[in-house]
Amino acid sequence: MKQSTLFTKTQKTPPKEDGINAQLLVQAGFIHKEMAGVYSFLPLGLLVFNRIVGIIREEMNAIGGQELELASLQDAEPWKKTGRWSDKEIDIWFKTKLKNETEVGLANTHEEPMTNLLRHHISSWRDLPLYIYQFQTKFRNELRARNGLLRTREFVMKDLYSFSKNKEEHDQFYEKVKEAYHNIFSRLGIGDSTLLTFASGGSFSEYSHEFQAICEAGEDTIYVCDECHIAVNKEIIEKQSTCPECSKSNLNEKRAIEVGNIFPLGTRFADTLGLTFTDENGEAKAPVMGSYGIGPGRAMATIIELLHDKKGIVWPKEVAPFGIHLLSLMGGESDAENLYKELLNKGIDILYDDRSETSAGEKLADADLIGIPLRIVVSAKTHNEDTIEVSMRAKENEQEYIKRKDALKFLQENI
């Protein structure tokens, strides 16, 4: 993409936003704030968002997930049956009425609709296990949206629901999801900062699990076990002062961002909504369910909170909007144009700053702000030396000069 055709513009100074992630994403032209807790994704932001979604999708498919998309408008009746239509049970509903006065909800989660749907598709033990997921817009009437994309009123959630014949089968899949989530966060570039965390399971089970990225910008408090390198959240520590895994008490308090969660649901929703299957002995049973969530937008915000510097964003390779940022400076215009065409012909993903009225300083500052991992600068100097200037954003842009004849091979090996 030529940067001259990109309709979004960077801002010279950070906007007054709550959270580093929102400040940088708005300043760099990745997102636009529509209102408190509601953001639109602009071209660069959507590229990153879709790369994150793609990573999550690959890992969900790898453990047998089937993707669908449920409606955002929700029938009240299944929710009334489970007792969760009440604002006392879920106090963040957005509700409205149709022209005929029928009350409907804007989705905040999908346990009830998913369970209700499968009443039409599960009848025998041969239909199980079943793992179904979606990327769907959720609406939550938060009292106060805050921290940019970390807590919003409208967002996309990947929610996967598992339906197993028994607890043993459920437990086996639950462990697979843990591994898949570790893979996801590693690929997103935040694996080293993200811990599996014991959380209160509420009415569903003794424990559920969260994946918490240690970060000062986080709104959660966790306690990290030095012995087994897992963590417990504040709800658990209020009930017991030891690690549920190893029973040690050497726990260190940290601030963290919840980037994922997994919940055993048991048979609560199946029992209430009448979802059953016939087992091998001809007996009617309720499938054992689990719920597994990741918010791609929240993951995007977490990456920035953890991976930025005073100049701007530092994207990991797998989620960056482009693999290469090519800057054309005075005297290098023809070389830059030729290199751009050559890279495009090789199928290399590239943002080309071809803006003719923008100074070298502005181009370099914008490149730092946007944060694409690999930068190429072509100028009068590189033209005269028959080289290209290459630097990596994560290495504070330490320049290296590569002979032009070796450029393509070098770039293909380093993106």
C-alpha positions in Angstrom: 0.0 0.0 0.0 1.2 3.5 -0.8 1.0 5.7 2.2 -0.1 8.7 0.0 -3.4 6.8 -0.6 -4.0 6.0 3.0 -6.9 8.4 4.0 -6.0 8.3 7.7 -3.5 10.7 9.2 -1.2 10.5 12.2 -1.4 13.2 14.9 1.7 15.0 16.1 0.8 14.9 19.7 -1.0 12.1 21.7 -4.8 12.7 22.1 -6.3 12.9 25.6 -7.3 9.3 25.9 -7.6 7.0 28.9 -4.9 4.4 28.4 -1.6 4.2 26.5 -3.1 1.8 24.0 -5.9 4.2 23.0 -3.5 7.2 22.9 -1.1 5.5 20.5 -3.7 3.7 18.4 -5.7 7.0 17.9 -2.5 9.0 17.3 -1.1 6.6 14.8 -4.5 6.4 12.9 -5.4 2.8 13.8 -8.7 3.5 15.5 -11.2 6.3 15.9 -13.1 7.0 19.0 -16.9 7.3 18.3 -17.9 7.8 22.0 -16.8 6.6 25.4 -16.2 2.9 25.2 -16.9 2.7 21.4 -14.1 2.6 18.8 -14.1 2.2 15.0 -11.2 0.3 13.4 -9.5 2.2 10.6 -7.5 0.4 7.8 -4.3 -0.1 9.7 -6.1 -1.1 12.8 -8.3 -3.5 11.0 -5.3 -5.2 9.4 -3.8 -5.8 12.9 -7.2 -6.9 14.3 -7.7 -9.4 11.5 -4.2 -10.8 12.0 -5.0 -11.4 15.6 -8.3 -13.0 14.7 -6.5 -15.2 12.2 -4.0 -16.5 14.8 -6.9 -17.3 17.2 -8.9 -19.0 14.4 -5.9 -21.2 13.4 -5.4 -22.4 17.0 -9.2 -23.0 17.5 -9.4 -25.0 14.3 -6.3 -27.0 15.3 -8.2 -28.4 18.4 -11.3 -29.3 16.4 -13.3 -26.0 16.6 -16.1 -25.4 14.1 -16.8 -21.7 13.4 -20.2 -20.2 13.1 -21.8 -16.8 13.8 -24.8 -16.3 16.0 -27.1 -13.3 16.0 -26.4 -10.3 18.1 -30.1 -9.7 18.7 -31.2 -12.2 21.4 -34.5 -13.8 22.3 -35.4 -13.1 26.0 -37.0 -16.5 26.6 -33.9 -18.8 27.0 -32.4 -16.2 29.3 -35.5 -16.1 31.4 -35.4 -19.8 31.8 -31.8 -19.7 33.1 -32.7 -16.7 35.3 -30.1 -14.4 33.6 -32.5 -12.0 31.9 -32.8 -10.1 35.2 -30.7 -7.0 35.6 -29.9 -8.2 39.1 -28.2 -11.3 37.7 -26.5 -9.5 34.7 -26.4 -5.8 35.3 -24.8 -4.8 32.0 -27.6 -5.7 29.5 -28.5 -3.5 26.6 -32.2 -4.2 26.0 -34.7 -2.8 23.5 -38.1 -3.6 22.1 -39.3 -4.5 18.6 -42.2 -2.6 17.0 -44.5 -5.2 18.4 -43.3 -4.6 21.9 -41.3 -7.9 22.1 -38.3 -7.4 24.3 -34.9 -8.4 23.0 -31.3 -8.1 24.2 -28.1 -7.1 22.5 -25.7 -9.9 23.0 -23.4 -9.7 26.0 -22.5 -13.5 25.9 -23.9 -16.5 24.1 -24.3 -19.5 26.5 -28.1 -19.5 26.2 -28.4 -19.1 22.4 -25.7 -21.6 21.7 -27.2 -24.2 24.0 -30.7 -23.5 22.6 -29.4 -23.9 19.1 -27.9 -27.3 19.7 -31.2 -28.7 20.9 -31.9 -29.0 17.1 -28.6 -30.7 16.3 -27.6 -33.0 19.2 -29.5 -36.2 19.9 -27.0 -39.1 20.2 -23.7 -39.7 21.9 -22.4 -40.1 18.4 -22.9 -36.3 18.0 -20.4 -35.5 20.7 -18.0 -34.1 21.6 -18.6 -30.9 19.8 -16.6 -27.7 19.9 -18.2 -24.5 18.4 -16.8 -21.0 18.3 -17.5 -17.6 16.8 -16.1 -14.1 16.5 -19.1 -12.0 17.5 -19.9 -8.4 18.5 -20.8 -8.1 22.2 -22.5 -5.1 23.9 -22.1 -4.5 27.6 -23.6 -1.5 29.4 -20.5 -0.8 31.5 -21.0 1.9 34.1 -17.6 3.4 33.1 -15.7 2.4 30.0 -11.9 2.9 30.6 -8.4 2.1 29.4 -9.1 2.4 25.7 -9.8 -1.0 24.2 -9.3 -2.8 27.5 -12.9 -2.1 28.7 -15.4 -1.0 26.1 -19.1 -1.1 25.6 -19.0 -2.7 22.1 -16.3 -5.3 21.2 -15.7 -8.5 19.4 -15.2 -11.7 21.4 -14.0 -15.1 20.3 -16.2 -17.4 22.4 -15.9 -21.2 22.0 -18.3 -23.6 23.7 -17.6 -27.3 24.2 -20.2 -30.0 24.6 -18.8 -33.3 25.9 -20.4 -36.7 26.8 -18.9 -36.7 30.3 -16.6 -34.8 32.7 -13.6 -36.9 31.7 -14.0 -36.0 28.0 -14.6 -32.3 29.0 -11.4 -32.2 31.1 -9.3 -33.6 28.3 -10.5 -30.8 26.0 -10.2 -28.2 28.7 -6.4 -29.0 28.9 -6.2 -28.7 25.1 -7.6 -25.2 25.2 -5.1 -24.2 27.9 -2.3 -25.3 25.5 -4.0 -23.5 22.5 -4.3 -20.3 24.5 -0.6 -20.4 25.5 0.2 -20.8 21.7 -2.0 -17.8 20.9 -0.4 -15.5 23.4 3.1 -16.7 22.4 2.3 -15.9 18.7 0.8 -12.5 19.7 4.2 -11.6 21.3 2.9 -11.5 24.9 3.5 -15.1 25.9 6.4 -14.4 28.3 4.2 -11.9 30.2 1.0 -14.1 30.4 0.3 -16.5 33.2 -2.4 -19.1 33.7 -4.4 -17.8 36.7 -6.8 -19.7 39.0 -10.0 -17.8 39.4 -13.2 -18.4 41.3 -15.6 -20.6 39.3 -18.7 -19.2 40.9 -21.7 -21.4 40.6 -20.1 -23.4 37.8 -17.2 -25.1 39.5 -14.6 -24.6 42.2 -12.1 -23.0 39.8 -12.1 -21.5 36.4 -9.0 -20.1 34.8 -7.9 -16.8 33.4 -4.9 -15.8 31.4 -3.4 -12.7 32.9 -0.7 -10.5 31.3 1.4 -8.9 33.9 1.2 -5.2 33.2 1.0 -2.0 35.4 -1.9 -0.8 33.2 -4.0 -3.8 34.2 -7.1 -3.4 36.4 -6.8 -6.8 38.0 -4.7 -7.9 40.9 -3.1 -11.3 40.8 -0.7 -13.2 43.1 2.1 -15.0 41.3 3.5 -18.3 42.8 7.3 -18.4 42.8 7.2 -22.2 43.0 5.1 -23.2 40.0 4.9 -19.9 38.0 1.1 -19.7 37.9 -1.1 -17.2 39.6 -4.3 -16.8 41.6 -6.7 -13.8 41.4 -7.9 -11.6 44.2 -11.1 -13.6 44.8 -9.1 -16.8 45.5 -6.6 -15.1 47.7 -9.4 -13.7 49.9 -10.6 -17.3 50.5 -7.2 -18.9 51.0 -3.6 -17.7 51.2 -1.9 -20.5 49.4 -1.5 -21.5 45.7 -4.2 -24.0 44.7 -1.6 -25.9 42.6 1.3 -26.5 45.0 -0.1 -25.1 48.3 2.9 -22.8 48.8 2.3 -19.4 50.3 5.1 -17.4 48.6 2.8 -15.3 46.4 3.8 -11.9 44.9 1.2 -9.3 44.2 1.1 -8.0 40.6 -1.1 -5.8 38.4 -2.4 -7.6 35.3 -4.7 -7.5 32.2 -7.1 -10.5 31.7 -6.5 -11.5 28.1 -8.5 -14.8 28.1 -10.6 -17.0 30.3 -11.9 -20.6 30.3 -14.8 -21.8 32.4 -16.2 -25.3 33.2 -20.0 -24.8 32.9 -21.1 -28.3 33.9 -24.7 -29.2 32.9 -26.4 -26.0 34.2 -27.4 -24.6 30.8 -28.2 -28.0 29.3 -30.4 -29.0 32.2 -32.3 -25.7 32.2 -32.8 -25.4 28.5 -33.5 -29.1 27.8 -30.4 -30.1 25.8 -29.9 -33.9 26.1 -28.4 -36.7 24.2 -29.0 -40.5 24.3 -25.9 -42.4 25.6 -24.7 -45.8 24.6 -27.2 -47.4 27.0 -30.2 -45.5 25.7 -30.3 -43.2 28.7 -30.9 -39.4 28.3 -28.0 -37.4 29.5 -27.1 -33.7 29.6 -23.8 -32.8 27.9 -21.0 -31.3 30.0 -20.2 -27.8 28.8 -17.3 -25.3 28.8 -16.8 -21.7 27.7 -13.6 -20.2 26.4 -13.2 -16.5 25.6 -10.6 -14.2 24.1 -11.2 -10.6 23.0 -9.1 -9.7 19.9 -9.4 -6.0 20.6 -8.3 -6.4 24.2 -5.4 -8.5 23.0 -4.4 -5.7 20.6 -4.5 -3.2 23.5 -2.5 -5.5 25.7 0.2 -5.9 23.0 0.6 -2.1 22.9 0.6 -1.7 26.7 3.4 -4.2 26.9 5.3 -3.4 23.7 5.7 0.4 23.2 8.4 3.0 23.8 8.5 6.7 23.9 8.4 6.9 20.1 5.3 4.8 19.6 4.1 1.2 19.0 6.4 -1.8 18.5 4.4 -4.5 16.8 5.4 -8.1 16.9 5.9 -9.6 13.4 2.8 -11.8 13.4 0.3 -9.1 14.1 1.9 -6.0 12.4 -0.2 -4.4 9.7 2.6 -4.8 7.2 5.9 -6.7 7.3 8.0 -3.8 5.9 7.7 0.0 6.0 9.6 1.5 3.0 10.5 5.2 3.3 11.4 7.2 0.2 13.6 10.2 1.1 15.0 12.9 -1.2 17.2 11.5 -3.9 15.9 8.0 -3.5 12.5 8.3 -5.1 13.2 6.2 -8.2 15.0 3.5 -6.3 12.2 3.3 -3.8 9.6 3.0 -6.5 11.5 0.2 -8.2 12.0 -1.6 -4.9 8.3 -1.3 -4.0 7.3 -2.9 -7.3 9.8 -5.7 -6.9 8.6 -6.5 -3.4 5.0 -6.4 -4.4 5.7 -8.8 -7.3 7.2 -11.2 -4.7 4.1 -11.1 -2.7 5.7 -9.2 0.2 3.4 -7.2 2.5 4.6 -3.6 2.5 3.6 0.0 3.4 5.4 2.5 1.1 5.8 6.0 2.3 5.9 7.8 -1.0 4.5 11.1 0.3 6.2 13.9 -1.7 5.3 16.8 0.5 6.4 15.2 3.8 9.8 15.9 5.3 12.3 13.1 6.2 11.9 13.9 9.9 8.1 13.5 9.7 8.4 10.3 7.8 10.8 8.8 10.3 8.6 9.9 13.2 5.5 8.4 11.7 7.3 5.2 11.0 8.3 5.0 14.7 4.8 5.8 15.8 3.2 3.2 13.5 5.6 0.6 14.6 6.1 -1.8 11.7 8.9 -4.3 12.6 11.2 -3.8 9.6 12.1 -0.4 8.0 13.8 0.3 4.8 15.1 3.8 4.0 16.0 4.7 0.4 17.7 8.1 0.0 20.4 10.0 -2.0 23.0 8.3 0.2 21.8 4.8 -0.5 21.5 5.6 -4.2 25.1 6.7 -4.4 26.3 3.7 -2.5 24.0 1.2 -4.3 22.6 0.0 -0.9 19.4 0.1 1.2 19.2 1.2 4.8 17.5 -1.4 7.0 16.6 -1.2 10.7 14.4 -3.2 13.1 11.8 -1.2 15.2 12.3 -3.5 18.2 16.1 -2.8 18.2 15.7 1.0 18.5 16.3 1.3 14.7 20.0 0.3 14.6 20.8 0.9 10.9 22.4 -1.7 8.7 23.3 -1.1 5.1 22.6 -3.9 2.6 23.9 -4.0 -0.9 21.0 -3.5 -3.4 21.7 -6.8 -5.2 21.3 -8.6 -1.8 18.3 -6.7 -0.7 15.5 -9.1 -1.8 17.1 -12.2 -0.3 17.8 -10.3 3.0 14.2 -9.1 3.3 12.7 -12.4 2.5 14.8 -14.0 5.3 13.9 -11.3 7.9 10.2 -10.7 7.6 
